[in-house]
Amino acid sequence: MFKTLAYSDIFDYPLTAEEVNRWIIKGDSLAPAKKGLFYLPGRSNLVALRQRRRRYSRGKWGRVHRLVGYLKLFPWIKLVAVTGALAMNNAQADDDIDLMIVTQTNRLWLTRLLVSILLFPHLRGGRMDSSKVSDKLCLNLWLRIAHHTLLLTGRDL
């Protein structure tokens, strides 16, 4: 299980048994858990860090639900997804909120323009200083449906 835990350790994110089973890297074997979480030796501090980041994430999710509600105005938006640390409930207090938006064919650029105007006060913009981006939206991934089919299976999620 070392490879699996080493990968999650990059993100300071100890795994539950369910997460280990879901994301275990081929060839790794399961080891016993401590406090319901798996982590590398000497990294028990990650348990408290995960709990703290989960609390920060909870607040950010509330903001996501409020702001993404505006995107219902665009019937050609087919999917809005949270990416990055927040997608794993592992956001830090000063993190921005990364979003992926999928549109129908021939609406990508129009949607990008209109959404950027509508959400402008809530966008991260080009700021690189993380102290100024807390809870700002970062529309960092835009896709269009090329063949009118977007297939996501339970394993892909």
C-alpha positions as CSV (number, residue, x, y, z in Angstrom):
1,M,0.0,0.0,0.0
2,F,3.1,2.2,0.1
3,K,2.6,3.6,-3.5
4,T,-1.0,4.5,-2.8
5,L,-0.2,6.2,0.5
6,A,2.8,7.9,-0.9
7,Y,0.7,9.4,-3.7
8,S,-2.0,10.7,-1.3
9,D,0.7,12.0,1.0
10,I,1.8,14.5,-1.7
11,F,-1.6,16.2,-1.0
12,D,-1.3,15.7,2.8
13,Y,-4.4,13.6,2.6
14,P,-4.6,10.3,4.7
15,L,-7.1,7.8,3.2
16,T,-10.0,6.0,4.7
17,A,-10.3,2.2,4.1
18,E,-13.0,2.9,1.4
19,E,-10.7,5.4,-0.4
20,V,-7.7,3.0,-0.3
21,N,-9.9,0.2,-1.8
22,R,-11.1,2.6,-4.4
23,W,-7.8,4.1,-5.4
24,I,-5.3,1.5,-4.5
25,I,-2.4,1.4,-7.0
26,K,-2.0,-2.0,-8.7
27,G,0.4,-4.2,-6.8
28,D,-0.1,-2.5,-3.4
29,S,-1.5,-4.5,-0.5
30,L,-3.7,-3.3,2.3
31,A,-2.2,-2.6,5.7
32,P,-4.0,-2.0,9.0
33,A,-5.5,1.4,9.7
34,K,-5.1,3.8,12.7
35,K,-8.0,6.0,13.7
36,G,-9.8,4.8,10.6
37,L,-7.2,6.5,8.3
38,F,-4.2,5.2,6.4
39,Y,-1.0,7.3,6.2
40,L,2.7,6.9,6.0
41,P,4.8,6.3,9.1
42,G,5.5,9.5,11.0
43,R,2.6,11.4,9.3
44,S,-0.1,11.0,12.0
45,N,-0.5,14.8,12.0
46,L,-2.4,14.5,8.8
47,V,-5.4,13.1,10.6
48,A,-6.0,16.5,12.3
49,L,-5.1,18.3,9.1
50,R,-7.7,16.4,7.1
51,Q,-10.4,17.2,9.7
52,R,-9.5,20.9,9.6
53,R,-9.5,21.0,5.8
54,R,-12.8,19.3,5.7
55,R,-14.3,22.1,7.8
56,Y,-12.8,24.7,5.5
57,S,-14.2,22.8,2.5
58,R,-17.7,22.7,4.0
59,G,-17.8,26.5,3.9
60,K,-16.5,26.6,0.4
61,W,-19.2,24.2,-0.8
62,G,-21.9,26.6,0.4
63,R,-20.4,29.3,-1.8
64,V,-20.2,26.9,-4.7
65,H,-23.9,26.0,-4.4
66,R,-24.9,29.7,-4.3
67,L,-22.8,30.9,-7.2
68,V,-23.3,27.9,-9.5
69,G,-27.1,28.5,-9.2
70,Y,-26.6,31.5,-11.5
71,L,-25.3,29.1,-14.2
72,K,-28.8,27.6,-14.5
73,L,-29.6,30.6,-16.6
74,F,-27.6,29.0,-19.5
75,P,-29.5,25.9,-20.8
76,W,-26.5,24.9,-22.9
77,I,-24.3,24.4,-19.9
78,K,-24.3,20.6,-19.5
79,L,-22.1,20.1,-16.5
80,V,-20.5,22.2,-13.8
81,A,-17.9,20.3,-11.7
82,V,-15.7,21.2,-8.8
83,T,-12.1,20.2,-9.3
84,G,-8.9,20.5,-7.3
85,A,-8.6,20.2,-3.5
86,L,-12.2,21.1,-2.8
87,A,-13.4,18.1,-4.9
88,M,-11.7,15.9,-2.3
89,N,-12.8,18.1,0.7
90,N,-9.1,18.9,1.2
91,A,-9.2,22.7,0.7
92,Q,-7.1,25.1,2.7
93,A,-8.7,28.2,4.2
94,D,-7.1,30.5,1.6
95,D,-7.8,28.3,-1.4
96,D,-9.8,29.4,-4.4
97,I,-12.6,27.2,-5.9
98,D,-11.7,25.5,-9.1
99,L,-14.5,24.7,-11.6
100,M,-14.9,22.8,-14.8
101,I,-17.7,23.8,-17.1
102,V,-18.9,21.6,-20.0
103,T,-21.1,23.2,-22.7
104,Q,-23.0,21.9,-25.7
105,T,-21.3,22.1,-29.1
106,N,-20.9,25.6,-30.5
107,R,-21.5,27.4,-27.2
108,L,-18.1,27.2,-25.5
109,W,-16.8,30.7,-26.2
110,L,-20.2,32.5,-25.8
111,T,-20.6,30.7,-22.5
112,R,-17.1,31.6,-21.3
113,L,-17.8,35.3,-22.1
114,L,-21.2,35.5,-20.5
115,V,-20.3,33.5,-17.4
116,S,-17.1,35.6,-16.9
117,I,-19.2,38.8,-17.0
118,L,-21.9,37.4,-14.8
119,L,-19.6,36.0,-12.1
120,F,-16.8,38.7,-12.5
121,P,-17.0,39.9,-8.9
122,H,-16.5,36.4,-7.7
123,L,-13.7,35.3,-10.0
124,R,-10.0,34.9,-9.1
125,G,-8.9,36.7,-12.1
126,G,-5.2,36.7,-12.8
127,R,-4.1,37.1,-9.2
128,M,-1.2,34.8,-8.3
129,D,-1.0,36.0,-4.6
130,S,-2.9,33.3,-2.7
131,S,-3.8,35.7,0.1
132,K,-6.2,37.5,-2.3
133,V,-8.0,34.5,-3.8
134,S,-9.7,32.8,-0.8
135,D,-13.1,31.5,-1.9
136,K,-12.8,33.1,-5.4
137,L,-13.9,31.1,-8.3
138,C,-11.3,29.9,-10.8
139,L,-12.9,28.8,-14.0
140,N,-9.9,26.8,-15.1
141,L,-11.3,24.0,-17.3
142,W,-13.7,24.6,-20.2
143,L,-14.9,21.7,-22.4
144,R,-17.5,21.3,-25.1
145,I,-19.4,18.1,-25.9
146,A,-18.1,17.2,-29.3
147,H,-20.4,14.3,-30.1
148,H,-23.4,15.1,-27.9
149,T,-22.5,12.3,-25.5
150,L,-20.7,12.6,-22.2
151,L,-20.2,9.3,-20.6
152,L,-19.2,9.1,-16.9
153,T,-19.2,5.8,-15.1
154,G,-19.0,5.3,-11.4
155,R,-15.4,4.3,-11.7
156,D,-14.5,7.5,-13.6
157,L,-16.1,9.8,-10.9
